[in-house]
Amino acid sequence: MFTARASRQLLAIAASASATIALTFLSSSAAEPTAASASWHQWRGPNRDGISPEKGLLDEWPKDGPPIVWKVKGLGRGFASVSIGDGKIFSMGRLKEAEHLIALDVKNGKQLWATPAGDADHSNCTPTYDGERVYGVGRNGHLTCVDAKTGKLLWQQNFEKDFKGKMHSGWGFSESPLVDGDRVICTPGADKAILAALDKRTGEAIWTAAMPDRKEVGDRGGDGAAYSSIVVSEGAGVKQYVQLVGRGVIGVRASDGKVLWTYNRVANGTANIPTPLVHGDYVFCSSGYGTGAALLKLVRDGDGPDAGVKAVEQYFLEANKMQNHHGGMILLGDYIYCGHGHNEGFPLCIEWKTGNTVWKPGRGAGSGSAAIAYADGNLYYRYESGDMALVEATPKEYRLKGKFKIAIKHGPSWPHPVIEEGKLYLRDEDELVCYDIRGEK
């Protein structure tokens, strides 16, 4: 049974609730570019990999941290991070009696509009902005689309009522929906609609993906959606949506919603959270709660235009070697950087091709799970304890280049950091703080 306190203390996800490659990591497998594709317009940035293309940022931090540009209240209750586009900041949170999609002015944090978008006690979804509309998922499965300029409600679907969807455990829907061309791709978590592609203008279903029988998939984890968010792969020459669900990682063909492959070993029964990493024909996945991590290679299964895809395990790392709880992972060149350990966030660098540990210095600059982002040669670690750390993104050694206490803390400091136009955005429940991290002015 999940207690209210446990519910408040699990997720900072998007999920619900993850260099050359750094900037082009999904270039051959990213969603179709939109008007907002150059900005941090969705979960984990332009390519959903935690990587910002920003340059000219501070290479070290002052003792008390970078200067604060502004700090505002009014985002409501929740662990959602923020997305940014065309002068607006988007997030979700419970205001008064309902969850809301919220827009703020990027110049000063002033609220521009707030639209009801669910009925749960807090929100975990980071909204997605496509240049015209904003999409968000409430914890009770309300997928809401609003006009980005005015906040006017355009359409709404409910995963439970409209798709018979469910979560594999009890902290509510947390994913950040993916916009791919004229479609929004989401995870209702139903047996006949584990994923769904909807017309992004109307919300009407284009296809739904049926989950294979458990005998085929495996017994680890639980039926339904998890807390991760969808990424796009062109592995084995087939465009597909890769998602971590209750029964593990799956690949769903983009053209028609056919489930191409499943991988159960990385699933656990409590909460599967981190967004997978995709690179060429490979998928790297991890999960906490004593689970571990794995590298998969996607290969063609059969011949001809209807040939399938299968996922072949390259290696599996036991939990004592690597497990990412909910802070996400970064792939740069030949190396993966993350926080390791269930609810620990120990800084870790591994070689992605082999799984070999490169550095693992111990506690790090803060405590608890660590959400991670990358920009301009450095890793940004945000710890549950409310500490920020700047770490050089190098496999040579662990190099801490600065740390500071975040100016706001109302609970677990979980929402993922956002880096956009020389600013660092950190949300904590009802408040959002904007730091100036530009280098030489």
N, C-alpha and C positions, 0 to 999 in steps of 0.2 A: 504494500500500500504506500502511496506517495503522500507525504505530508505537505501542508502548505509551505512550511519552511524549506523543505527539500525542493519544492517547485521553484521557489524564489532563488535557490542556490545552485541551479544546474547550468543554465545555458547563457552563453553570449554568442549566439550563433546565427547563424543565418538560417540557421538553420536551425530548424529547426531545427537542432539545437538546443579543407577546407580547407646585366651581362648580355650576351647575344640571345641566349635562351630567355634571360630575364625579360627582355623587351619583345621578343618575337616568339615566346614560348608556345602561344596558341595561334600563331599566324596562319598555320595551315589547317587549323581545326577550330578557329574561333567562330562565334555566331556572326551572321552577316552584319557588317558595320551599320551603325545608325548615326543619326545626327549627333548623338552624344558620345560616340565611341572613343573620342580622345580624352574624355574626362572620367572621373571616378563615379560613373553613373549607375553602378550596381555593386552587389556584394563582391568584396575583394578586388575592386578596381576594374580597369578597362577590360582585362582578359580573365577575370575571376581567379587570378593566381596570386593575389596579394602584392603585385608589383606595380609601382608607379614609375612613369617615364620622366618624372621631374629631375631637373639638374640645377646646379648652383645652390644647393642647400648647405646649411651648417654642417661642417665635418666634425665639430665637437660642440658640446653644449656647455653653457655657463653653469656654475654650481647650482643655482636656483632654477635652472631650466630656461628655455627660450622665453622671450617676452610674450605676454598674453595680449592678444588683439582685442578680444571681447569674451564675455562669459554670460550665458543667458539661461533662464529657467523657462519651463513651459512645454517640455517634450513628453511629459507624462511618465507613467510607470512602465519600465521595460528594459530589456537588454539589447535592443536593436542598435546597430551602428547607423551610419548615415551614408547617403549617396548624394552626389552633387552634379548639377548641370545647368548651364544657361543662367547663372547668377542665383540659383536656388539650392538650398539644402533640403533633402527629404529624409524623413524618418517615420517611425511609428511608436505609439505609446498610448497608454490608457489615460484619458483626460475625463474627469468627472465620471460619467456612467458608462463609457464606451471606449473601445480602442479607436484610435484615429490615425489616418495618414496625415502627415504634417509637412508643411513647407515653410522654410525660413529664408530670409534675405541673407545671402552669403556675406554682405558687407558688414552687417551688424548683428545678425542673429534674430532680427525682429520677425515675429510670426506673420506669414502672408495669408495662410489659410489652414484650416484643419477640418477634415472630413471623416465622419464616423465610418469605421471599417471593420467592426467586430465587436464581440461582447465578452471577451475574456478579461482577466484581472491585470494582465500586462502583455507586452508584445515582444517578439524575438526577431521578426523579419526585418531585414534591411531592404527598403523599397528599390524597385528597378525603374529607371527613367529612360524612355526611348526617344526623347526629343520632343514629344507631344503629350505623352501620357505617363502616368505613374501607376505602378502595380505593386500591391502588397498583400501579404497573407497574414490573417489574424490567427491567434492561437487555437481558435475553434474551427479553423478551416475556411474562413471567409476570404476568397480571392477577390480583391477589389481593384477596379480600374477607374482612375479619375483623370480629369483634364489637368495638365501640369500648370497651366497659367492660373486657373480659377479654383481648382479643387472640386469642380462639379463632378458628381458621380456619373460615370458613363455605363458601367455594368458591374454585376457581381455574381459570382458563383460560390457555392459552398461545397467543399470536398465531401463532407459527410452526407448531406442531404441529396446533392445532385449526382454524386459518383459512388456513394456508399463507401467512402474512404475512411481510413483510420490511421492512427499512429501506433507504432510498435511498443511504445511505452508512454508514460503518463504526463509528459510536460508540454504537450500541445504542439501543433504545427508551427514550424520555425523556419522553413526554407525561404530563400529569396528567389522568386520566379525568374526564369531566363526568357528574355526576348530574343527571338531568332527570326529575322526578316519580318514576315507578316504574322508570326505566331508567337504566343507565349507558352512556354513549356513549364509544366508544374508537376507536382507529385501528390496526387490525392491519396495514394496508399491503398487503393481497393484491389481486390483479387483480379478484377477485370479492368482496372484502371490504375495500375501502380504508378504510371506516368500518363500524362495527357497533353495533347497539343491543341490549343484553342486559338481561334481567330482573335488576334489581339485587339481588333476594333469592336467586336461584338460579344466575345466570350463564348461563342458557339464551338462545340467540340469538333475538331477535324479528325482526330483519331484518339483512341485510348489503347494502352498497352496492357495486355493480360499477363499477369505473373505466372510463370510455370508452377507446376505442382511441387509441393515441398519435397517429395521424394526425389525429384530431379534437382532441386536447388540445394537442399541440406537443412539440417535441424538447428543450426546455431542461430541466435537472434530471435526475432519475432515477426509475425506478419504485419505488414503495413509500412507506412512511410517512416523515415528517421528524421534526423535534424540537419542533414547535409543539404547542399544545393547543387544543381545540375551543372556540368561542364560539357563541352563539345569535343569530340574526338573524330579524327579521320583514320583511326587505326585500321590496319589491313585494307585500306583503300575504301572504307565504307563510312559515310558520315553517320555518327551515332551520338546519342546522349548518354553520358556516363553519370551514374548517381549511386550514392551509398544509401540503401534503404534498410528496413528492419532485418532482412535476411542476407545482407551483404551488398557487394557492389554489383551493379548490373549495367549492361549496354543495350540500348534501345535504338533500333534503326530509325533515323530521322524521317525517312520518306513515308513510312506506314505504321510505325509504332510496334514493330515486331521485336520482342525481346531476343537478342542475339546470343547473349551469354550471361552467366551469373557466377559469382564467386562468394562462397559462404564463409570461408575460414576467418575472415576479418570481422565478422559480425559478433556482437554480444547482446545479451538480453536486456541490458539496462538502457543504453543510449549510444547509438552510432552517429557520430557527429562530424568529423572533419571532412571538408570538401576534397575529393580526390584530385591528384595532380595528373595531367595528361601531357605526353610528349611523344610525338610521332606515333609509333605502334605500341607505346607503353602506357600503362596506368599504374600509379603508385597510390596505395591506400593505407590508412591506419585507423585505429580506434582505441579508445581507452578502456577502463574497467578491466585491466589485466589481459587485454587482447593481443595487440602487437601490430605488425605492419607487413605489407607484401608488395612486391613488384610483379606485375602481370604483363605478358606480351600478347598482343592481339594478332591472330593469324587467320588467314582464310580457311574456311571449313567447307570444302567442296569446290566444284568448278561451275563456271557459267554465271550469268547475271543474277541468279537467285542463290548463289553460294552464301553460306552463313559466315559467322565469325566466332572463334572460340578464344577464351582467355587461358593462357598457359602460365602457370606460376613459375617465376624465375627464382625467387627465394621468398622465405617467410622469416621475419624477425620476431622472436619471442618478446614478450612485454618488457623483460628486463633489459633488452637491447634498444627497443624503440616502441613507444606507444604515444600517440598524440591525443590528448584528451579533447579539447575543443578550441585550441588557439590557432589551428591551421599550420600549413607547411609552405615553404618557399623553395622552388627549384631554380638554381642559378648555375649555369654551365653543367658541370658534372656532379654537383653537390646539392643536397637537400639540407635546409636549416629549419629548425623548429624548436618548440619546447617539448621536452620528453618527460614521461612519467605521469601517472594518473593524478591529476590535480597538483602537479609539481612544477612543470614548466622549466625543468633543467635545460639550459642551452645545449643544443646538440647539432653537430654537423656529421652527415654520413655521405658516402659516395653512392649515388643512386644506382649505378650499374651493378654494384656488388653488395650493397648493404653494409659495407665495412664502416666502422666508426672512425671518423677523422679527428674530431675533438669533442670532449664532454667534460667541461671544467667543474661541474658540481652545481652548487646552489644558484649562482648568478646574482643579478642585482636586485631581485625581488623574490617574493614567495607566492605560491599558488600557481595555477595555470597561467600560461603566457600566450597572448594573442600577438601575432607577428605580421609585419609588413616590411616592404623593401623600397628604398629609393636612393639613387645617387651613390651607390657603393656601400650603403649601410643598411643594417637590419634594425627595425624598430620593435622592441619587445615591450609589451604592456602586461604587467603582472596583476594578478588578482588582488595583491596587496596595495595597489594604487601607485606602484613604482613604474617609471618609464626608463628604458635603457637603450642606448645607442651602441650597437656592436658592429664592427667592421665585417663586411660580408667577404670573408676570405677563408679558404680551407687551411691556411698556414698555421693559424692558432686562434684561440679565442681572444679578441681584443676589445675590451670595453672602452668606449670613447666618451661616455658621459651618462649621467643618470639624474633623475629628479623625481620629487613627489608631485603627482598630479594635483592640480588645484581643487579638484572636486572628488569626493568619495562618499557615497551613500550606501554602499553595499559591496558585493564582489565586483571588482573593477574588470569586467569582462568584455564589453563591446570592442570590436576590432578597431585599431587605429586607421585613420584615413588621411592620406597625403595628397593635397591638391593645390596647385598654383602657389607654392611656397608656404602653405599653411598645414598645420597638423591639427586634426579635429579629433577630440576625445569626448565621447558621451559617457555620462554616468547617471542612470535613471532620468530624473526630470531635467537635468542640466547638461549643457554642452559648452565646452571651452575650446577656443580657437587660439593656437599658438603660431607665432611668426617664426618659421624655421629657415628663412632665406639667408644665404651667405652674405658676402660682401654686397652692400647696397649701392 
